[in-house]
Amino acid sequence: MKKILLLLFAAAALSACNTKTNSGTDSTKTKDTLTYAYKATYSSDITVPSNPVNAQKVLQVWKMFETMNIEAMKPYFADSVKYDDASGMHFYGPIEKLLTYAKKDVESLDSMRFDIVMWQSAHVNDKNEDWVNIWSRERRYSKNGKADTILMQENWQVKGGKIVHFDQYTAKK
C-alpha cells in the first residue's frame, strides 16, 4: 500500500510542479507565492517540461530492455550508475555490472511488454538536475508460461546526456 501511495504522490506532485503559466502565446516562469501544507524534502522548484531529448534517450533504453537488447544500452549510461529497484535492491557501480544483472533478468523471461502510460521530462531548478519520470504497465511472461502484470513508476536522472541514476516503484495489478 505504501508503494501505491508513493506512486500516486509522486505522480500528483510532479504534475502539480509545473511552474510555467500559459497566457495565450506567452509562457513565463512565475514566482510561487502559495503556502503548502507540506515542505518537499527534496525539491518543489521544478520546471516541466524540460529537455525532451532526455525522455527520448530513457525511452530508448526501455525499448532495448523490452526487446532484450541489453548490450546496446551501454552508450546511454554513465560509467557508474546508481539504481534502486522496487524490491529494495540498491546498486552503485560500473554499468557493465548492472547490464549483467539486467541480462540475467531478461534471460529468465520468454517475453515482456511495456505499456507506457505517460512520461515527463523535468528540471529541478534549485539542484540543477534533469529527470525523466515514466509511468507504465509491465507485462512479463516467464519461460514456465506464467504471466505477471506490474504497475511501475521510474525516475531517471540524466547528467551530461548520460543516465546516472534511476529508481523504481511497483505495485501488482
C-alpha positions as CSV (number, residue, x, y, z in Angstrom):
1,M,0.0,0.0,0.0
2,K,2.9,2.3,0.8
3,K,4.3,1.9,-2.7
4,I,0.9,2.7,-4.3
5,L,0.6,5.8,-2.2
6,L,4.2,6.8,-3.0
7,L,3.5,6.3,-6.7
8,L,0.3,8.4,-6.6
9,F,2.0,11.1,-4.6
10,A,4.9,11.3,-7.0
11,A,2.6,11.5,-10.0
12,A,0.5,14.2,-8.3
13,A,3.5,16.1,-7.1
14,L,5.3,16.1,-10.4
15,S,2.2,17.0,-12.4
16,A,1.5,19.9,-10.0
17,C,5.0,21.2,-10.2
18,N,4.6,23.0,-13.5
19,T,6.0,26.4,-12.9
20,K,5.1,27.8,-16.3
21,T,1.9,29.6,-17.0
22,N,0.1,29.8,-20.3
23,S,-1.3,33.2,-21.1
24,G,-2.2,32.9,-24.7
25,T,1.1,32.8,-26.6
26,D,3.5,33.8,-23.7
27,S,4.8,31.2,-21.3
28,T,6.9,32.7,-18.5
29,K,8.0,31.5,-15.1
30,T,6.1,32.9,-12.2
31,K,7.0,33.1,-8.6
32,D,5.1,30.6,-6.5
33,T,3.7,32.5,-3.5
34,L,1.3,29.8,-2.2
35,T,1.6,28.3,1.2
36,Y,1.5,24.5,1.2
37,A,0.6,22.0,4.0
38,Y,4.0,20.2,3.4
39,K,7.5,21.1,2.5
40,A,9.2,18.9,0.0
41,T,12.2,17.1,1.4
42,Y,14.0,17.1,-2.0
43,S,12.6,20.0,-4.0
44,S,9.4,21.6,-5.3
45,D,11.2,24.0,-7.6
46,I,10.6,22.0,-10.8
47,T,10.2,23.1,-14.5
48,V,8.0,20.8,-16.6
49,P,8.5,20.0,-19.4
50,S,12.3,20.0,-19.6
51,N,14.6,18.7,-22.3
52,P,12.6,16.2,-24.4
53,V,15.9,14.6,-25.6
54,N,16.4,13.1,-22.1
55,A,13.0,11.4,-22.3
56,Q,13.8,10.1,-25.8
57,K,17.0,8.5,-24.5
58,V,15.4,6.9,-21.5
59,L,12.5,5.6,-23.6
60,Q,15.1,4.1,-26.0
61,V,16.7,2.3,-23.1
62,W,13.2,1.0,-22.1
63,K,12.7,-0.3,-25.6
64,M,16.1,-2.0,-25.6
65,F,15.2,-3.7,-22.3
66,E,11.8,-4.8,-23.6
67,T,13.4,-6.3,-26.7
68,M,16.2,-7.9,-24.6
69,N,18.9,-5.9,-26.4
70,I,20.9,-5.3,-23.2
71,E,24.3,-4.7,-24.7
72,A,23.0,-1.8,-26.9
73,M,22.1,0.1,-23.7
74,K,25.7,0.8,-22.6
75,P,26.3,4.1,-24.5
76,Y,23.2,5.6,-22.8
77,F,24.7,5.3,-19.3
78,A,27.5,7.0,-17.4
79,D,30.4,4.8,-16.4
80,S,29.0,4.4,-12.9
81,V,25.3,4.2,-12.2
82,K,23.1,4.2,-9.1
83,Y,19.9,2.0,-9.2
84,D,17.3,1.4,-6.5
85,D,14.7,-1.2,-7.5
86,A,11.3,-1.7,-6.1
87,S,12.3,-4.9,-4.2
88,G,14.8,-2.9,-2.1
89,M,18.0,-3.7,-4.0
90,H,20.5,-0.9,-4.1
91,F,23.2,-0.9,-6.7
92,Y,26.0,1.6,-7.3
93,G,28.8,0.6,-9.6
94,P,30.1,0.2,-13.1
95,I,27.4,0.0,-15.9
96,E,28.8,-3.4,-17.0
97,K,27.8,-5.0,-13.7
98,L,24.3,-3.5,-13.9
99,L,23.9,-4.7,-17.5
100,T,25.0,-8.2,-16.4
101,Y,22.2,-8.1,-13.8
102,A,19.7,-6.9,-16.4
103,K,20.7,-9.6,-18.8
104,K,20.1,-12.3,-16.2
105,D,16.7,-10.8,-15.5
106,V,15.5,-10.9,-19.1
107,E,17.0,-14.3,-19.8
108,S,14.5,-15.7,-17.3
109,L,11.7,-14.5,-19.4
110,D,10.0,-15.7,-22.5
111,S,9.0,-12.2,-23.4
112,M,7.9,-8.8,-21.9
113,R,6.0,-5.8,-23.0
114,F,5.7,-2.3,-21.6
115,D,2.5,-0.2,-22.0
116,I,3.7,3.3,-21.3
117,V,1.0,5.3,-19.6
118,M,2.9,8.6,-19.7
119,W,6.4,10.2,-19.4
120,Q,7.6,13.6,-18.3
121,S,10.9,15.3,-18.5
122,A,11.6,17.7,-15.6
123,H,14.3,20.0,-14.5
124,V,14.9,20.5,-10.7
125,N,15.9,24.1,-10.7
126,D,17.4,24.5,-7.2
127,K,19.5,21.4,-7.7
128,N,20.2,21.9,-11.5
129,E,19.2,18.3,-12.2
130,D,17.4,16.7,-15.1
131,W,15.0,13.9,-14.6
132,V,12.6,11.7,-16.7
133,N,9.7,10.1,-14.9
134,I,7.8,7.2,-16.5
135,W,4.6,5.5,-15.6
136,S,3.9,2.2,-17.2
137,R,2.4,-1.3,-17.1
138,E,4.9,-4.1,-17.5
139,R,3.7,-7.5,-18.7
140,R,6.2,-10.3,-18.1
141,Y,5.9,-13.8,-19.4
142,S,8.2,-16.3,-17.8
143,K,9.6,-19.3,-19.5
144,N,7.3,-21.5,-17.5
145,G,4.3,-19.8,-19.1
146,K,3.3,-17.7,-16.1
147,A,2.2,-14.1,-16.9
148,D,2.6,-11.2,-14.5
149,T,1.5,-7.6,-14.8
150,I,3.2,-4.9,-12.7
151,L,2.3,-1.2,-12.4
152,M,5.5,0.7,-12.4
153,Q,6.8,4.2,-12.0
154,E,10.5,5.1,-12.5
155,N,12.6,8.2,-12.1
156,W,15.7,8.6,-14.3
157,Q,18.4,11.2,-13.7
158,V,20.3,12.3,-16.8
159,K,23.5,14.3,-16.4
160,G,25.7,15.4,-19.3
161,G,23.5,13.4,-21.7
162,K,24.1,10.1,-19.8
163,I,21.9,8.2,-17.3
164,V,23.5,8.3,-13.9
165,H,20.7,7.2,-11.6
166,F,17.3,5.6,-11.7
167,D,14.8,4.2,-9.2
168,Q,11.7,2.2,-9.4
169,Y,8.4,1.8,-7.6
170,T,5.9,-1.0,-8.4
171,A,2.5,-2.3,-7.4
172,K,0.9,-5.6,-8.5
173,K,-2.2,-5.2,-10.6
